Amino acid sequence: MAPNAPNPEDSAYEDRRACPRVPVAMPAFLQANGVRHAVHLLDLSAGGAKLNCSAALLTGTAVVLDCGTLCRSAVVRWQTGGVLGICFDRELDAREPRHRAILRAPVCARSRAR
């Protein structure tokens, strides 16, 4: 019997992530199967992102995430309701100024809210 697929909303699943995620609130676009969908980023890491998306996309679907300063190809890893997780084809590199700004911005915004 095969083990159950991990639930991305489960805290044990989050503990196994290779890259820590930071919360964000950012509009973006997701291109999938030749269609551009308006989405909303919920969290982001060097390896992927979680976002609200009204389109039903199959696991394994190739997509491109475009949020202005970042345009990155990815693959859908899971979808539950209107929320989906994607894994970037190449990790963001925190040494690149444009990636560093994206990965640090949510942390800065969160610390200012305190």
C-alpha positions as CSV (number, residue, x, y, z in Angstrom):
1,M,0.0,0.0,0.0
2,A,1.5,3.4,-1.0
3,P,1.8,6.1,1.6
4,N,-0.7,9.0,1.5
5,A,0.5,12.0,-0.4
6,P,1.7,14.8,2.0
7,N,-0.8,17.5,2.8
8,P,0.8,20.9,2.1
9,E,-1.3,22.5,4.8
10,D,0.1,20.1,7.4
11,S,2.9,21.5,9.7
12,A,4.9,18.3,9.3
13,Y,5.0,18.9,5.5
14,E,6.3,22.4,6.1
15,D,9.1,21.1,8.3
16,R,10.4,19.1,5.4
17,R,10.8,22.0,3.0
18,A,14.3,22.6,1.7
19,C,13.8,26.4,1.6
20,P,12.0,28.4,4.3
21,R,9.0,30.4,3.0
22,V,8.2,34.0,3.9
23,P,4.6,35.4,3.7
24,V,3.9,37.9,1.0
25,A,0.8,39.6,-0.4
26,M,1.5,40.4,-4.0
27,P,-0.6,40.2,-7.2
28,A,1.0,38.3,-10.0
29,F,0.3,36.4,-13.2
30,L,0.6,32.7,-13.9
31,Q,0.9,31.5,-17.5
32,A,-0.3,27.9,-17.9
33,N,-1.2,26.0,-21.1
34,G,-1.1,29.2,-23.1
35,V,-3.5,31.1,-20.7
36,R,-2.5,33.9,-18.4
37,H,-4.2,33.8,-15.0
38,A,-4.3,36.6,-12.4
39,V,-3.1,35.1,-9.1
40,H,-2.1,36.4,-5.7
41,L,1.1,35.2,-4.0
42,L,0.7,34.0,-0.5
43,D,4.3,33.0,0.3
44,L,7.6,32.7,-1.4
45,S,10.9,30.9,-1.0
46,A,14.0,30.4,-3.1
47,G,12.5,27.1,-4.3
48,G,8.9,27.9,-4.9
49,A,5.7,29.7,-4.0
50,K,2.2,29.3,-2.7
51,L,-0.6,31.3,-4.4
52,N,-4.3,31.8,-4.8
53,C,-5.3,30.8,-8.3
54,S,-8.9,30.2,-9.5
55,A,-7.7,28.0,-12.4
56,A,-7.7,24.2,-11.9
57,L,-4.2,23.0,-12.9
58,L,-3.0,19.5,-12.8
59,T,0.1,18.5,-10.8
60,G,3.0,18.5,-13.1
61,T,1.7,21.4,-15.3
62,A,4.5,23.6,-16.5
63,V,3.8,27.3,-15.6
64,V,5.6,30.7,-15.6
65,L,5.1,33.0,-12.6
66,D,5.4,36.7,-13.4
67,C,5.2,39.2,-10.6
68,G,7.0,42.1,-12.3
69,T,10.5,42.0,-11.0
70,L,10.5,38.2,-11.1
71,C,9.6,35.9,-14.0
72,R,10.4,32.3,-13.3
73,S,9.4,29.0,-14.9
74,A,8.0,26.4,-12.5
75,V,5.9,23.2,-12.1
76,V,2.6,22.8,-10.2
77,R,3.3,20.5,-7.2
78,W,-0.1,20.5,-5.5
79,Q,-3.5,22.2,-5.6
80,T,-6.1,22.3,-2.9
81,G,-9.2,24.3,-3.7
82,G,-8.1,27.7,-5.0
83,V,-4.6,27.4,-3.5
84,L,-1.6,25.9,-5.3
85,G,2.1,25.3,-4.7
86,I,4.7,25.6,-7.4
87,C,8.3,24.6,-7.5
88,F,10.7,26.7,-9.5
89,D,12.8,25.1,-12.2
90,R,15.8,26.9,-10.8
91,E,16.0,28.3,-7.3
92,L,16.2,32.0,-6.8
93,D,19.8,33.1,-6.0
94,A,19.9,35.4,-2.9
95,R,23.2,36.7,-4.3
96,E,21.5,38.3,-7.3
97,P,20.3,41.8,-6.3
98,R,16.8,41.4,-7.9
99,H,16.2,38.1,-6.1
100,R,17.6,39.3,-2.8
101,A,15.1,42.2,-2.9
102,I,12.2,39.9,-3.5
103,L,13.2,37.4,-0.8
104,R,13.9,40.2,1.7
105,A,10.9,42.4,1.0
106,P,8.4,40.2,2.8
107,V,10.7,40.0,5.9
108,C,11.0,43.8,6.0
109,A,7.3,44.3,5.6
110,R,6.6,41.8,8.3
111,S,9.0,43.4,10.8
112,R,7.6,46.9,10.1
113,A,4.1,45.7,11.0
114,R,5.3,44.9,14.6
